[in-house]
Amino acid sequence: MLTDAERDRVIQMAWEDRTPFEAIEVQFQLNESAVVALMRGALTRSSFERWRKRVTGRGTKHKALRSSEVVRFKSYDQKG
């Protein structure tokens, strides 16, 4: 069970273009399906549909679709 702060962070990470689902799984033990379910419950229908359209097939959200040159999860300005 996620705390409110963790849930908010997962939502934030899911919206970020450069954060792959694998990074969310490493930090919060939520696979892509679990993130989709969380987003479906947390967002309005139109926001969820916009988010889903945005991340489907996006290379930066799926490690397998990323360039082999990208070897990190964190952005340069992310703390921790």
Secondary structure, 3 states (H helix, E strand, C coil): CCCHHHHHHHHHHHHCCCCCHHHHHHHHCCCHHHHHHHHHHHCCHHHHHHHHHHHCCCHHHCHHHCCCCCCCCCCCCCCC
